[in-house]
Every structure is written in structure tokens, then in C-alpha cells.
């Protein structure tokens, strides 16, 4: 560790988009309703010192000011667990283990995970955009360096920490689940990417494969290309050999096998260029191996995720939601977390997740637009669930169709539906009660909600009242 010490210095049906609350407005960089909560709940301990760390890949720059002093101490620390441990231990010895407020420009990563294990360090993560804009306030020219960035973070901590909540991690189970579902999504994206590359590769030298098989990532495709890398080699095989091959790969339909055999012997090679045939066949086999590995890893993640969900206390709440399945339930659990005191209203969650729009006003002009600054994975979770719910929830289907009939684009219509779902799920989550579709539909009718006018009705099934689309509405939606 290298230390240098010096002394210097927060909708209605008729709306074309999601309605903004009349008494709550989404600001550009935060939510005022959350700030009041932070100030009220967050009580200040007696700080021993205030520190700020400018994060870097190799070496961090830090600035520290003892409480009651105006003379800062500065230094650098290597970005290794050993160096960070020595730095944190030295601060504990210097200030007798008393609490030290530490501001750092990140919410996840090695630095915050490494420092969170020290009880005397109270972390205040700051979004990088917030830190950059605050620095520009006093340096409009754009001039910057690591010590100046650390000083800017320290100034932000000293004068505006009431605007930032302390880092309070969720339970181990929820954080474990969060990392698993995020890694699963990354692997699903990567699998899609490699599948697209495989498709492009097959179109170059063996396009018939795309017509013969519905799933090009299936083991039968990989085994076929290993044994017969080109169409010419495949056509030289005896029909009995090919039939036996398909039977070994669980293709039992004689009609389909014969159709494939006919297509194989009638096919025409897209090229006879040996350079293209050999190079692309090798690449195709490589993509298939990658896809197999990714598929196996996704299965491992799914198995572990389901183990955690099975024992999670909030799982019954999210499992009761219409359209929520094995992939969606854990993501919704992670979205809300276990700390119910974190959110005081559904509106806070709507803003934080990026589902609620942003209202900007200047003078007599105001405009409402899509919220871009938000956790993208969280917004994707609510967006995907809202659309899935239209398959099993009559009122959600009716609401989505109504939005589309008004000319609203698919993303905006789904976002508007997600806005409503967050309010419903938030109430269930706060009360630790599962969702009841019939109860919600009855409440809509009792309040004469516009949703009831869209065609939501109830019908008796096995002695229970269940919501359903009215016959006239159902017929109109399917036309």
C-alpha cells in the first residue's frame, strides 16, 4: 500500500400516457418524496471523520477530514484486498474504531464490497453522474484529476449527505438471488447473440439446416454437422444411415424423417468454395459448443435460483401474480427486496424503476418524457412482467388492448400497464398478502373504475368467482 499524508486543506384510462400525480412530480435527478424519508429516518451518529475515495482500476485516491477539523489528509491506496484492509485498519486505529462516513462513486464493485465488512466505515455511495455534475458546478471548464475528484466527493459528503441514503445491503438471500438472476439474464443475452452468429454462419455455407430443424441449437444439429460438415458429404450417405441417425436423436415421426431425407437429396449446395466450406463449418461447430455450454450454465443457475425461491418468505406473494413464472418470480422478489421500510409509497418505486415518466417545466412550458436514468434491469423486469400478465389477467389484457386501440405504441402501453401493476404489487408486498384477481376485479366494479367499462366481468368457476372478459369485449378483442 502506498500512502502519502499531507496537511492542506431524490393514470387514468383516458390518458395517452401514464398520468403524473398532481401532488407529486418526478424531478430529473431524484424524488423529493424519498428525500424527506431519508432525512426523517436517517439519524446521524457522532462522526469521527469524513472521507471520500475516487475509485480507479489500479489505485484509488482518498481525502479525509477529521470531525471538527478543516485540514484534510490525502493519500492513495492500491486497488487490492490487502491494501484496502491495511487502509481501513489504519483508520480504525487512528480514530479508535469510531464511525467514519465514507463517500465513494459507485454502488457495486470491489471497492464497496471490500469496505462494507468494516463496522467503523459507513458508506455513502454516489451515482457517477451525480458526482460528475457536482464537480462541474465548481469546475465548468471540465478540468479534473483524481485528487480534485476526491475533494469534490468529500465536499458533497460534508454538505449534502442528507440527500443520499447510507448503503444498507439487503439480506444475504436477496443479494444472492439478485446476482444469480442478473447473471442468468447476461447468459441468456449471450446465448441469443451466439445463436444469431450461428444463423449467419449457416446461411453462408449450409442454409438448408435452418429449414430442416426448428431449433438450430438442438444436439441433433451439432451431431449432424460433426459427422457431415457439408451438404455434399451428407448427400453421399445412405438413406438408411440417415434414418438411423434421426431415430437415435428421438425423431420418431416416419413422415418427418422421410420429408427430411427427400429435402437432403434434392438440396443444392450454396457454394463449392473449399475455403468457405471448411472455415464456416469449423466456426459453426464452435458456436454450437458455446451454445451448449451456455445452456448448461443457465440450467445450473435456474436450479440454484429455484432453491432460493422455494425457501423465500415472499415467494407466495409473487407466485400469486398472474403470468409470473419461474424466471419472473425471482426477479420480482429482487425488485422489491425485503426491506419494506425502504419504500413509503408505490410512487417511489415507479420513479426509481423508470416506469413513471419525467415531468420538466420551465416558465409556462412543461413537457413529459421517458425516464432514462434508472436501473435498466429493474425496468426491464417490470416491463416484461406487465406484458406476460396480459396472457392470464383479463383486466390487464383489456387495459393493454385499450391503449393499443388508442394508437399508443407497444412499449408505452406496456409501461402504462406496469405503472398500474407496481401499485398493486406494492400493496400486496407491504401487507404480505398474495394477489387476488377476483378481489381486484370486484373492487374495480364497486368503484365504477374505467377498467370495468372495458369489459371486465366475473364468472363462477367451481363455486368461486373469477374475473373474465365480457363476451362482447372478448369477441371484439379477437376480431
C-alpha positions in Angstrom: 0.0 0.0 0.0 1.3 3.4 -0.9 0.3 6.2 1.5 1.1 9.9 1.1 -0.1 12.1 4.1 -0.2 15.9 3.7 -2.0 18.6 5.5 -3.6 21.1 3.2 -6.8 21.6 3.1 -34.1 12.4 -4.8 -53.3 7.4 -14.8 -56.1 7.1 -15.8 -57.7 5.2 -18.7 -58.3 8.3 -20.8 -54.7 9.3 -20.6 -52.5 8.7 -23.6 -49.6 8.0 -21.3 -49.0 7.3 -17.7 -50.6 10.0 -15.6 -48.4 12.0 -13.2 -49.8 12.6 -9.7 -51.0 16.1 -9.1 -49.2 16.4 -5.8 -46.1 14.6 -6.7 -43.8 15.4 -9.5 -40.8 13.4 -10.7 -37.7 15.6 -10.7 -34.9 15.0 -13.1 -32.3 13.6 -10.8 -34.2 12.2 -7.8 -37.5 12.1 -6.0 -38.4 14.7 -3.3 -40.7 12.3 -1.6 -37.8 10.0 -0.9 -35.6 12.8 0.4 -38.0 13.6 3.2 -38.0 10.0 4.2 -34.2 9.8 4.2 -33.9 12.9 6.4 -36.6 11.6 8.8 -35.3 8.1 9.2 -31.6 8.6 8.9 -30.1 9.7 12.2 -26.6 11.0 12.3 -24.1 9.3 14.6 -21.2 11.1 16.1 -18.7 11.0 13.2 -15.1 10.7 13.9 -14.1 11.7 10.4 -15.3 12.2 6.8 -13.6 10.5 3.9 -14.1 10.3 0.1 -12.5 7.9 -2.3 -12.1 8.5 -6.1 -12.3 5.0 -7.5 -9.8 3.8 -10.1 -8.8 0.5 -11.7 -5.3 0.3 -10.2 -5.1 2.9 -7.5 -7.6 4.9 -5.5 -7.2 8.5 -4.4 -8.7 9.4 -1.0 -9.2 12.5 1.0 -10.1 12.6 4.7 -11.1 15.3 7.2 -11.3 14.6 11.0 -14.5 15.9 12.6 -14.1 19.4 13.8 -11.0 20.0 11.6 -10.5 21.8 8.4 -7.2 20.3 7.5 -7.6 17.4 5.0 -5.4 14.3 4.8 -4.8 12.9 1.4 -3.3 9.7 0.1 -3.5 6.8 -2.4 -4.3 3.1 -1.9 -3.8 0.2 -4.3 -6.9 -1.5 -5.6 -6.2 -4.8 -3.9 -8.0 -6.5 -0.9 -4.8 -6.5 1.1 -4.1 -2.8 0.6 -7.7 -1.8 1.3 -7.6 -3.9 4.5 -4.5 -2.1 5.7 -6.0 1.3 4.9 -9.3 0.5 6.7 -7.5 -1.0 9.7 -5.2 2.1 10.0 -8.3 4.4 10.1 -9.8 2.2 12.8 -6.7 2.6 14.9 -6.3 6.3 14.2 -9.9 7.1 15.3 -10.4 4.5 17.9 -13.0 2.5 16.0 -15.5 5.3 15.9 -17.7 5.7 12.8 -16.3 7.3 9.7 -18.5 8.5 6.9 -17.1 7.4 3.5 -18.3 8.7 0.2 -17.5 6.7 -3.0 -18.5 7.0 -6.6 -20.1 3.6 -7.2 -22.9 1.4 -5.9 -21.4 -2.0 -6.7 -18.0 -3.5 -7.3 -14.8 -4.5 -5.5 -14.4 -1.3 -3.5 -17.8 -1.2 -1.9 -17.8 -4.9 -1.2 -14.3 -4.7 0.3 -15.2 -1.8 2.6 -18.6 -3.0 3.7 -17.2 -5.6 6.0 -15.7 -2.9 8.3 -18.1 -1.8 11.0 -16.5 1.6 11.5 -16.9 2.6 7.9 -20.3 3.9 7.0 -20.6 4.1 3.2 -22.4 6.7 1.2 -22.5 5.6 -2.5 -23.0 8.3 -5.1 -24.1 7.8 -8.6 -21.2 8.7 -11.1 -23.5 11.1 -13.0 -24.3 13.0 -9.8 -20.6 13.2 -8.8 -19.6 14.4 -12.3 -22.3 17.1 -12.4 -21.4 18.3 -8.9 -17.8 18.6 -9.9 -18.7 20.6 -13.0 -20.6 23.0 -10.8 -17.3 24.3 -9.4 -15.2 23.5 -12.5 -17.2 24.4 -15.6 -14.1 24.2 -17.7 -14.1 20.5 -17.3 -10.6 20.4 -15.7 -10.2 17.4 -13.4 -7.8 15.0 -11.8 -8.0 12.3 -9.1 -7.2 14.4 -6.0 -9.7 17.1 -7.2 -12.4 14.4 -7.8 -11.8 13.1 -4.3 -12.1 16.6 -2.9 -15.4 17.1 -4.8 -16.8 13.9 -3.3 -15.8 15.0 0.2 -17.5 18.3 -0.3 -20.6 16.6 -1.4 -20.5 14.3 1.7 -19.9 17.2 4.1 -22.6 19.5 2.8 -25.2 17.3 1.1 -25.1 13.8 2.7 -28.8 14.3 3.8 -29.7 13.8 0.1 -28.0 10.4 -0.1 -29.0 7.3 1.9 -26.4 5.2 3.5 -25.6 1.9 1.9 -27.8 -0.6 3.6 -27.5 -4.0 1.9 -30.4 -6.3 1.6 -30.5 -9.8 3.1 -27.9 -12.3 2.0 -30.6 -14.4 0.3 -31.9 -11.4 -1.7 -28.4 -10.3 -2.7 -27.6 -13.8 -3.7 -30.8 -14.1 -5.7 -30.1 -10.7 -7.3 -26.7 -11.7 -8.6 -28.0 -15.0 -9.9 -30.9 -13.5 -11.9 -28.7 -10.9 -13.3 -26.1 -13.4 -14.4 -28.8 -15.5 -15.9 -30.0 -12.6 -17.9 -26.5 -11.9 -19.2 -26.1 -15.6 -20.2 -29.5 -15.6 -22.0 -28.4 -12.5 -23.9 -25.1 -14.1 -24.8 -26.9 -17.3 -25.9 -29.1 -15.2 -28.2 -26.1 -13.4 -29.6 -24.2 -16.7 -30.3 -27.4 -18.2 -31.8 -27.6 -15.2 -34.2 -24.0 -15.7 -35.2 -24.6 -19.4 -35.8 -27.6 -18.5 -38.0 -25.5 -16.1 -40.1 -22.7 -18.7 -40.4 -25.2 -21.4 -41.6 -26.7 -19.0 -44.2 -23.2 -18.8 -45.7 -22.4 -22.4 -46.3 -25.3 -24.6 -45.2 -28.6 -22.7 -45.2 -30.8 -25.8 -45.5 -30.1 -26.6 -41.9 -32.3 -23.6 -41.0 -35.2 -25.1 -42.9 -34.8 -28.7 -41.7 -34.6 -28.0 -38.0 -36.8 -25.7 -35.8 -34.1 -25.3 -33.2 -30.6 -24.9 -34.6 -29.1 -25.2 -31.0 -30.5 -28.7 -30.6 -28.0 -31.5 -30.1 -29.1 -33.2 -33.3 -27.8 -30.2 -35.3 -24.4 -30.3 -33.6 -24.0 -34.1 -34.1 -25.1 -33.8 -37.8 -22.5 -31.1 -38.5 -19.8 -33.1 -36.7 -20.4 -36.1 -38.8 -21.3 -34.4 -42.1 -19.8 -30.9 -42.2 -21.1 -30.1 -45.7 -24.2 -30.8 -47.7 -22.1 -32.8 -50.3 -20.9 -35.2 -47.6 -24.4 -35.5 -46.2 -25.8 -36.4 -49.6 -23.2 -39.2 -50.1 -24.6 -41.0 -47.0 -27.0 -43.9 -47.4 -30.7 -43.2 -46.6 -30.7 -46.0 -44.0 -27.8 -44.4 -42.2 -29.5 -41.0 -42.1 -32.8 -42.6 -40.9 -30.9 -44.4 -38.1 -29.2 -41.1 -37.2 -32.6 -39.3 -36.8 -34.1 -42.2 -34.8 -31.2 -42.1 -32.4 -31.9 -38.4 -31.9 -35.5 -39.0 -30.8 -37.1 -38.2 -34.2 -39.9 -40.8 -34.3 -42.1 -39.4 -37.0 -41.7 -41.5 -40.1 -43.4 -38.8 -42.2 -41.0 -36.1 -40.9 -37.9 -38.3 -41.4 -38.9 -39.1 -45.0 -39.5 -35.4 -45.6 -36.0 -34.6 -44.4 -34.5 -37.3 -46.5 -36.2 -36.0 -49.6 -35.1 -32.5 -48.8 -31.5 -33.6 -48.3 -31.1 -35.4 -51.6 -32.9 -32.6 -53.5 -30.9 -29.8 -51.9 -28.3 -27.8 -53.9 -25.1 -26.6 -52.2 -24.8 -22.8 -51.8 -21.1 -22.9 -52.7 -18.3 -25.2 -53.7 -15.6 -22.9 -52.4 -13.5 -25.1 -50.1 -12.2 -22.1 -48.2 -15.7 -21.0 -47.3 -17.0 -24.6 -46.6 -14.2 -25.6 -44.2 -13.8 -22.3 -42.3 -17.5 -21.8 -41.8 -18.1 -25.4 -40.7 -15.4 -25.1 -38.1 -16.9 -21.8 -36.9 -20.4 -23.3 -36.8 -19.2 -26.2 -34.6 -17.5 -23.6 -32.3 -20.8 -21.7 -31.9 -22.6 -24.9 -31.2 -20.2 -25.7 -28.4 -20.6 -22.3 -26.9 -24.3 -22.6 -27.0 -24.2 -26.0 -25.3 -22.0 -24.5 -22.5 -24.3 -21.5 -22.1 -27.3 -23.7 -22.0 -25.8 -25.9 -19.3 -24.8 -22.9 -17.2 -28.3 -21.4 -17.5 -29.7 -24.7 -16.2 -27.3 -24.6 -13.2 -28.4 -21.0 -12.4 -32.1 -21.9 -12.8 -31.7 -24.8 -10.4 -30.0 -22.6 -7.7 -32.5 -19.8 -8.2 -35.4 -22.2 -7.7 -33.8 -23.5 -4.5 -33.6 -20.0 -3.1 -37.1 -19.1 -4.2 -38.6 -22.2 -2.6 -37.5 -21.1 0.9 -38.0 -17.3 0.4 -40.7 -15.9 2.7 -42.1 -13.5 0.0 -42.3 -16.2 -2.8 -46.0 -16.9 -2.2 -46.8 -13.2 -2.8 -45.1 -13.0 -6.2 -46.1 -16.5 -7.2 -49.8 -15.5 -6.9 -49.4 -12.9 -9.7 -51.0 -13.8 -13.0 -48.3 -14.5 -15.6 -45.4 -14.8 -13.1 -43.4 -17.9 -13.8 -40.0 -19.5 -12.7 -38.0 -16.8 -14.4 -40.2 -13.8 -13.4 -40.9 -14.6 -9.7 -37.2 -14.3 -8.5 -36.8 -11.1 -10.5 -39.8 -9.6 -8.8 -38.6 -10.7 -5.4 -35.3 -9.0 -6.1 -37.0 -5.9 -7.5 -38.9 -5.2 -4.2 -36.3 -6.7 -1.8 -37.0 -7.5 1.8 -36.6 -4.0 3.5 -40.2 -2.8 3.5 -39.2 0.5 5.2 -37.1 1.4 2.1 -40.2 2.5 0.1 -43.0 4.6 1.7 -45.2 4.6 -1.5 -45.6 2.8 -4.8 -44.8 6.1 -6.5 -41.2 6.0 -5.2 -40.8 2.5 -6.8 -42.5 3.7 -10.0 -40.0 6.6 -10.3 -36.9 4.6 -9.2 -37.6 1.8 -11.7 -38.0 4.1 -14.6 -41.7 3.2 -15.2 -43.0 6.6 -14.3 -42.3 9.4 -16.8 -40.4 12.6 -16.0 -42.0 16.0 -15.9 -39.9 19.0 -16.7 -41.2 22.6 -16.5 -39.7 26.0 -17.2 -41.8 29.1 -17.1 -45.0 28.5 -18.9 -43.6 25.4 -20.7 -43.7 21.9 -19.5 -43.2 18.5 -21.1 -43.3 14.9 -20.0 -40.9 12.3 -21.4 -39.5 8.9 -20.9 -37.3 8.4 -17.8 -33.9 7.3 -18.9 -31.9 7.5 -15.7 -32.9 4.3 -13.9 -31.7 0.8 -13.2 -32.3 -0.8 -16.6 -32.6 -4.4 -15.4 -35.2 -3.3 -12.9 -37.3 -1.5 -15.5 -36.9 -4.5 -17.8 -38.3 -6.7 -15.1 -41.5 -4.7 -14.7 -41.8 -4.2 -18.4 -41.6 -7.9 -19.2 -43.9 -9.0 -16.4 -46.5 -6.5 -17.4 -46.7 -7.9 -20.9 -46.7 -11.5 -19.6 -49.7 -10.7 -17.3 -51.8 -9.9 -20.4 -51.9 -13.7 -21.1 -53.6 -14.6 -17.8 -55.1 -11.4 -16.4 -58.4 -10.3 -18.1 -58.2 -6.7 -16.9 -54.5 -6.4 -17.9 -55.3 -7.7 -21.3 -58.3 -5.3 -21.7 -56.2 -2.4 -20.5 -53.3 -3.1 -22.9 -55.7 -3.6 -25.8 -57.4 -0.4 -25.0 -54.1 1.5 -25.0 -53.1 0.0 -28.3 -56.5 0.8 -29.9 -55.9 4.5 -29.0 -52.8 4.4 -31.1 -50.3 4.1 -28.3 -47.1 2.2 -29.2 -46.4 -1.2 -27.6 -43.6 -0.1 -25.3 -45.6 2.9 -23.9 -48.8 0.7 -23.5 -46.8 -1.9 -21.6 -45.1 0.7 -19.4 -48.6 2.2 -18.6 -49.7 -1.3 -17.6 -46.6 -1.8 -15.5 -47.3 1.5 -13.7 -50.6 0.0 -12.5 -49.1 -3.3 -11.6 -46.5 -1.7 -9.4 -49.2 -0.1 -7.3 -51.0 -3.4 -6.9 -47.9 -5.5 -6.2 -46.6 -2.8 -3.8 -49.7 -3.1 -1.7 -49.5 -6.9 -1.6 -45.9 -6.7 -0.7 -46.4 -4.2 2.1 -49.2 -6.2 3.6 -47.5 -9.6 2.9 -50.7 -10.8 1.2 -51.0 -12.7 -2.1 -52.7 -11.2 -5.0 -56.4 -12.0 -5.6 -57.6 -11.3 -9.1 -61.3 -11.7 -8.3 -61.0 -9.3 -5.4 -59.3 -6.7 -7.5 -61.9 -7.1 -10.3 -64.7 -6.7 -7.8 -63.1 -3.6 -6.3 -62.9 -2.1 -9.8 -66.6 -2.6 -10.4 -67.5 -1.3 -6.9 -65.6 1.9 -7.6 -67.0 2.2 -11.1 -63.4 2.2 -12.4 -62.9 2.8 -16.1 -61.4 -0.7 -16.2 -64.8 -2.2 -15.5 -66.2 -0.4 -18.6 -63.5 -2.1 -20.7 -65.3 -5.4 -20.3 -64.1 -7.0 -17.0 -66.7 -9.3 -15.6 -66.8 -12.2 -13.1 -67.9 -15.7 -13.6 -68.4 -18.7 -11.3 -65.9 -21.5 -11.6 -66.1 -24.5 -9.2 -68.0 -22.3 -6.7 -65.6 -19.4 -6.9 -66.0 -16.0 -8.6 -63.2 -15.5 -11.1 -62.6 -12.4 -13.3 -63.1 -12.7 -17.1 -63.6 -10.6 -20.2 -67.2 -9.9 -21.1 -68.3 -11.8 -24.1 -68.8 -8.7 -26.2 -65.4 -7.4 -25.3 -63.7 -10.8 -25.8 -65.2 -11.0 -29.2 -64.1 -7.5 -30.1 -60.6 -8.1 -28.9 -60.2 -11.3 -31.0 -61.5 -9.8 -34.2 
